[in-house]
């Protein structure tokens, strides 16, 4: 690529490189955090299904991160506009629980970790489908 005087402004070129770097960061995050550096099968249909399921999980975790981990309820040490998926998994999804079986019931006891449970309790009552949808 050669530089031309009538080409794009230097600011536009810098913005394009920043956008490319952001795209590469998301791509790397999906590969490393979901352990998809190598696809599990030699069959295209199987790998296609795995990638679609990974994208669905990524979108759900990203939404959880935007709704629950960037505000006042954020359980991590500092505020941020965006959290890595690995942080989401460590802070909200990977939870130790005590499984109690009594009176034909199974109860999960998550302890008294108020910060993380407050985030999950905030996310749980959110609408499960768009208002006005036929679901």
Phi, psi and omega in degrees: 000128180255154180271128179240147180294329181265010179283190181295153180294152180303325179296322179293322178294318179297318178297321179296318178293323177295319179296321178295320179295321178296317178299315179296325179294316178296318179299314179295322180296318178296317182293313186280314186288333177259007178055051181244032176298322176238129180288148191284345187225163174268357181265132184298316183297321179293314179295324177298316178297316179300316180293323177293318177294322177296321179294321177297314178297320178299314180297319179295314179294323177297318178296318176300321180294320181288322183277326190245346187242008182245000182253210181291337182274003185302121184279355181268172191293329185226155179281151179208159177277335184213142177242144174294155178298323179300320177296319178299316180296317182290321186275326186243324189269313180283097183236136174276137180218151174262125180267120181246125178245114176203149179053045179058027177235153173245123183240133175259121178257112182267005179081203185245037178279084189298319185300308183289321179292329177297321178295313180295321178293331176289323182282330186298315184281003179297151180301141181271347179212158180297145178296134180090359179280157184285000183294000000 
